[in-house]
Every structure is written in structure tokens, then in C-alpha cells.
Amino acid sequence: MRHNTKRILSLALAVVLTLSLFTGCSAQPKYQKFNGTIWDSFDTIISIVSYNETQSQFDDFMKTAQERYQHYHKLFDIYNSYPDMVNAKTINDNAGIAPVQVEKELFDLIKFSIEWHEKTNGKVNIAMGSVLKIWHDVRTYAEFNEPILPDMAKLEEANKHTSIDNIVLDEENMTVFISDPECSIDLGAVAKGYATELICDELSEKHQNFAISAGGNVKVNGHPQDGRKRWGIGIQNPVVDENYQMVGGNLDLAFLYGEQSLVCSGGYQRFFVYEGQRYHHLIDPVSLFPKNTYDGVTVLCEDSGVADALSTAIFMLEPQDAIDFMNTIPESECIVVMDDGNVMMTEGFKAYLESCGVTSSTPTE
């Protein structure tokens, strides 16, 4: 049994935390609701809802969003080179050779990732590129061939080159140097959320009251201008059936406001099946194999980049450890859905969920 792991559009639609935007009953005529889509960035569908006074304002909004997403898509890319751009691939290409001077946004993302490596006790490790490449290659192979598993000896050898200390930063000169020639960085665990946060910060300087859904990363700013106080965001049910297809529907509905992010990680997005077992893209840095404790993890906090890092980290923890860890992170909440369908969450998440009595009209203060 084979699963195509690059059905980007259909899988992205299945994984995305759908923007459930209900019709308000007291719309303010000053604002109109506009919808837009970006197709060419981070291998996912990016959906945008924005309230603007005019079409031209929304066109300006979308132009900025598309340009910035495409820029960060290229800047954080580890697979492709681009003319006149020094990107993450350039850093990997120069591993063990020379420091690479990079744009501030790429430098800051790598610095951010190193900080979260420490905060998560190594659960988020962008230096695992050598291990993740092996898994990437076997997932790609499984698209058109009978699936195989990677050789454990090769994984263990690659793992010798995953120390975060191999990444040497020089902030004064804005350079990144990978000291081990066999080490490489992989920014997949944090890049999309980090980019979304940067883009929303830039957009909010000229525009208010919008929501962006980038695959499993949702970021809201302000509130809907149609009488509602909160955005309604559907949390996709991550449970899969015996054929590893999602059962569909929403797990719950979260009502967000202000500047908040909702990010999901799950094993249902990129995977293949070998001898009746699913092997997905979320690799445990200890076992070097996919972690199968959960069908899905959802994190709520203000910063989309932080939420991306947290969702990856808690996917690698056992359920109670995940809840305990999240309780140490201020103003952050999580829901974990175990592989048997059972659900656990932090207490604070209940203040946002429809199942706990919250609605789009619930006061935000």
C-alpha cells in the first residue's frame, strides 16, 4: 500500500485549520470582507481573509503578503538555489568550508531555532538535516515504488552529525557557519510559522483585522468587522481510519482575537505505509524514527513561530509530559489527540473552545 506524500494541494486542504468565518448580524458598512489565496509558497495553500475599506486596499494587502511569502519561501529553502540570493541551502553547501553572510531574517530564524533547541531540551533541532534527508528520500521513493525503511546504521551514522553546536553564529558579521561538513540544517519545523509571524507583523503596520491560514498555521490580527468579537477557527479532527485517511470534521472550534496563532502538527500530512504501519515526517531525535504517540497536536499562543516550535516539541513528548511542559510556557495552550482518539488539553485552552461555551460574541476582556 503506497501513499503519495506530495499531494500538496489535497493534503494541505485536509490539514489546514479551516477558517470558519460565520456571517455576522450587524456588519459595519465601512468595511468589506475580502478573500485571497497564495499558491506558490511553502508547498501549501495560504488562505487569507481581510476586512478592508476598498478593493485597492485589499489588493495592496495581498500584493505585500504574496511577495513576502515568496521571499521567505526562497530564503528558508534547503533544497533549491536562487539567482542573487544567499539562502539556507547556501549555508548547507558551505558546511565545513566557510561562514556564509546571510539576510537578517534568516540569521534571526536560525538564532531563534537554537534558542528553542535549548528550551525544548533538544526536541526541536534544526541541525538534524542529515537524518531528516534520509527520511525525506525514503518518503519520496515510496511515491512510485514499494516502500522501504531507512537503514538504522545509516541513521545512526547521520545522527553523529546533528549537534546544534555545529552551527556557529557571528551576529556582528551576520554569518552562519556549519563547522561539521557532514552536518546540515533543516528549517521545516519552524520556517513557515516564523515566516507567517514576520509577514503578519509587516501587514499589521498598514492593515488591521485579518486572518491567515498557511497550511496548519493560523494567525489572526484584530477581529472581524461584522459585529463579531472573535474569529472562529475550525480545528481539524486529526484522527485517521484504518486506511490512514482522516475521518473528517472538526475536533472543536476555537474563537481567537487580537494577535493569536493556532498551529497544528500531525502525522497525517506526509507519510507512507510499510507493512501496515504509518511512517510520517515527524522524526523523534532520540529513536530517529517517527513518533506515533499522537494523531495530532494543536498549540495556541501569540507568536506563530513559537507555536510552530512548540507543536513540534510536544509531539515528541508523552501526553502528561507534554501538558506539564506547556504549563511552563506563559500564555500558551495545547491540545493533544492520542493515536487512540483520546484528547488531553491544558486548562487554559478551554477559554477559547466552543465545546466549553465560548462563541464569537464572547467578550475578549
KAWOUR-V671413 format. One record per backbone hydrogen bond with DSSP energy under -0.5 kcal/mol. CO is the residue of the C=O (numbers start at 0). NH is the residue of the N-H. Records with the same first field share a line. If there is no record, write none. Layout:
CO->NH + NH
This chain:
2->4
3->6
5->7
6->10
7->11
8->12
9->13
10->14
11->15
15->17
17->19 + 233
18->20
19->21
26->28
27->30
31->33 + 51
33->49
35->47
37->45
40->43
43->40 + 45
44->46 + 214
45->37
46->212
47->35
48->210
49->33 + 51
51->31
53->57
54->58
55->59
56->60
57->61
58->62
59->63
60->64
61->65
62->66
63->67
64->68
65->69
66->70
67->71
68->72
69->73
70->74
71->75
73->76
74->87
76->88
81->84
84->81 + 86
86->90
87->91
88->92
89->93
90->93
91->94
93->96 + 97
99->175
102->106
103->107
104->108
105->109
106->110
107->111
108->112
109->113
110->114
111->115
112->116
113->117
114->118
115->119
116->121
117->120
119->122
122->124
124->127
125->185
126->183
127->130 + 131
128->132
129->133
130->134
131->135
132->136
133->137
134->138
135->139
136->140
137->141
139->142
140->143 + 144
150->154
151->155
152->156
153->157
154->158
155->159
156->159
157->160
158->161
162->165
163->166
165->167 + 178
166->168
167->176
169->173 + 174
173->101
174->169
175->99
176->167 + 178
177->95
178->180
179->182
183->128
186->189 + 190
189->193
190->194
191->195
192->196
193->197
194->198
195->199
196->200
197->201
198->202
199->203
201->204
202->205 + 206
208->50
209->220
210->48
211->213 + 218
212->46 + 214
213->216
214->16
215->217 + 263
216->213
217->261
218->211
219->259
220->209
221->257
223->225
224->27
225->25
230->232 + 255
231->19 + 233
232->253
233->235
234->250 + 251
235->237
238->246
240->243
244->240
248->236
251->234
252->353
253->232 + 255
255->230
257->259
259->219
260->300
261->217
262->298
264->296
265->268
268->270
269->280
271->278
273->276
276->273
278->271
280->282
281->290
283->287
288->283
289->291
292->338
294->266
295->336
296->264
297->334
298->262
299->332
300->260
302->306
303->307
304->308
305->309
306->310
307->311
308->312
309->313
310->314
311->315
312->315
313->316
317->321
318->322
319->323
320->324
321->325
322->326
324->327
325->328
327->329
328->331
332->299
333->345
334->297
335->337 + 343
336->294 + 295
337->340
341->337
343->335
345->348
346->349
347->350
348->351
349->352
351->254
352->355 + 357
353->356
358->361
359->228 + 229
